[in-house]
Amino acid sequence: MNKSIQVRDKIELTKQLVAQLPPDSWTVDQARITWWYNFRDGGGMRLTKQGYDAFTSELGIEHYEFTIPPTAKFTYGTILALDKRMQSPYYIGRDKGKFVKIVFFSSKEAVLVNLYGDIAKFLDNYN
């Protein structure tokens, strides 16, 4: 499967993706609670590690990595801004407690953040 996704409705997206998996692998409720950091209906689009693994390994969804430079100011405020603004799922990778990458599941958002070259500048200009 080689697809890109552009949806802000997590519940509907989860239903559609679970339907593409083998029967008995995930229920919609299991996936909703396990895949998303904030699984409430109005919550952001950030994926957990299990969600990231399901999207990449089980579903084969196209994804794009942005390496967070070691000198970048990436704070929990940045994470809140991502949560509010991102329209498609994303995953924040960590290594030894430090944020090292963001994986986008939208080519549009991936291209924009790479054009800005800085996550803070991207967020300042992204609606």
Secondary structure, 3 states (H helix, E strand, C coil): CCECCCCCCHHHHHHHHHHCCCCCCCCHHHHHHHHECCCCCCCCCEECHHHHHHHHHHCCECCEEEECCCCCCCCHHHHHHHHHHCCCCEEEEEECCEEEEEEECCHHHHHHHHHHCCHHHHHHHCC
